[in-house]
Amino acid sequence: MTADVKSKRCIVTGAGSGLGRAMTLGLARAGALVIAADINSSAVEETLAELKGGAGRIVPHRVDLTRVQECENLIASAVREFGGVDVLVNCAGLNMALISRDFLTKLVRFWDVEAEDWQRMFDVNVRAPFMLAKCVAPIMAAQGWGRIINITTSFGTMLREGNTPYGPAKAALEAASAGWAQELEGSGVTCNVLIPGGAADTPMIPPDARIARNKLVPPSAMMSPLIFLASDRSTAVSGIRIVANRWRPDAPDDENMDRAAAPIGWPDLAAASGVPTKGSVAAPGGA
Ligand SMILES: NC(=O)c1ccc[n+]([C@@H]2O[C@H](COP(=O)([O-])OP(=O)(O)OC[C@H]3O[C@@H](n4cnc5c(N)ncnc54)[C@H](O)[C@@H]3O)[C@@H](O)[C@H]2O)c1
């Protein structure tokens, strides 16, 4: 596993907590060079402090992903630090706790959501991944190698009541990822989605939630599919979503792909609509 991502130059957002922290540590322990980006600098320092041993390196980077300029600076500083970027993991996210502390027990109705909160959620969960991917894609394409990995969520979460604007924001990133993968075809750069496959055992699920913590997906479940996606093993894989808790670290990749992977989004529904997802918008029915 170590050889797969050794010296790969990575950026992980949301590196101060939960899944982002686990993925930052996992990549660095496997020998990657990781820019650990988060708005919470002290949390990233804790991530760094947890790295004991391992051939890789973690470089903390404070970023407020709601700011376009800071997104641009993040990519520029990664290029300055490492001379390029091989892997971008868009993991940082806000969830319904932004809207209500009681969101798990008391239904949030969309008409009670403030416009500013809708905007902040979309800025962190959708615009920031777009900005980072937009800035990094030309760099990766010039290298002829790159990986954009977007962390979305389960389809049920996207459609669930009481989940505006989290669900809609994740659906937007899911849809964007499908288009990006197609636009990157032939460039050597892939775009894929990775999800835990259920509520995960991170601070995003509040400690007082009435959920048995041992029923939650452990952040470590992200590692094996992440290393696969970040490595040469996934060169032919783009436009795919992987469900981490279905991926077995000890199984061969093709078996795992059969069990845990499917095309991003809702391609069956798209096909049934008769409106093409490929080619010019001027194609018949393409508006
Ligand atoms: N935890 C789950 O059950 C679950 C399930 C499915 C998908 N996800 C997704 O996985 C990702 C990680 O979730 P998590 O559970 O690790 O969450 P978390 O709350 O533990 O971590 C999120 C991180 O994002 C950072 N962040 C928030 N706003 C930021 C900003 N403006 N700029 C920079 N960083 C910012 C936070 O500081 C935090 O470190 C999210 O995108 C989330 O939507 C989580």
The ligand as an ORCA input file, in Angstrom:
! r2SCAN-3c Opt
* xyz 0 1
  N     -19.675     12.214      9.248
  C     -20.583     11.675      8.445
  O     -21.498     10.948      8.889
  C     -20.518     11.902      6.959
  C     -21.295     11.082      6.112
  C     -21.243     11.295      4.720
  C     -20.430     12.303      4.223
  N     -19.701     13.091      5.080
  C     -18.884     14.160      4.505
  O     -17.536     13.914      4.807
  C     -16.839     15.147      4.926
  C     -16.085     15.177      6.238
  O     -17.026     15.050      7.294
  P     -16.582     14.832      8.813
  O     -17.580     13.951      9.400
  O     -15.145     14.498      8.866
  O     -16.824     16.310      9.396
  P     -16.091     17.108     10.544
  O     -17.095     18.109     11.013
  O     -15.486     16.194     11.525
  O     -14.920     17.874      9.749
  C     -15.191     18.882      8.828
  C     -13.971     19.771      8.730
  O     -14.242     20.807      7.769
  C     -13.668     22.004      8.256
  N     -14.289     23.198      7.695
  C     -15.554     23.637      7.895
  N     -15.721     24.840      7.320
  C     -14.550     25.158      6.733
  C     -14.107     26.288      5.992
  N     -14.881     27.358      5.772
  N     -12.842     26.290      5.522
  C     -12.020     25.241      5.778
  N     -12.377     24.158      6.481
  C     -13.639     24.123      6.958
  C     -13.906     21.926      9.768
  O     -13.057     22.831     10.476
  C     -13.638     20.475     10.064
  O     -12.286     20.248     10.420
  C     -17.884     16.243      4.797
  O     -17.881     16.758      3.490
  C     -19.169     15.518      5.087
  O     -20.276     16.141      4.497
  C     -19.716     12.895      6.426
*
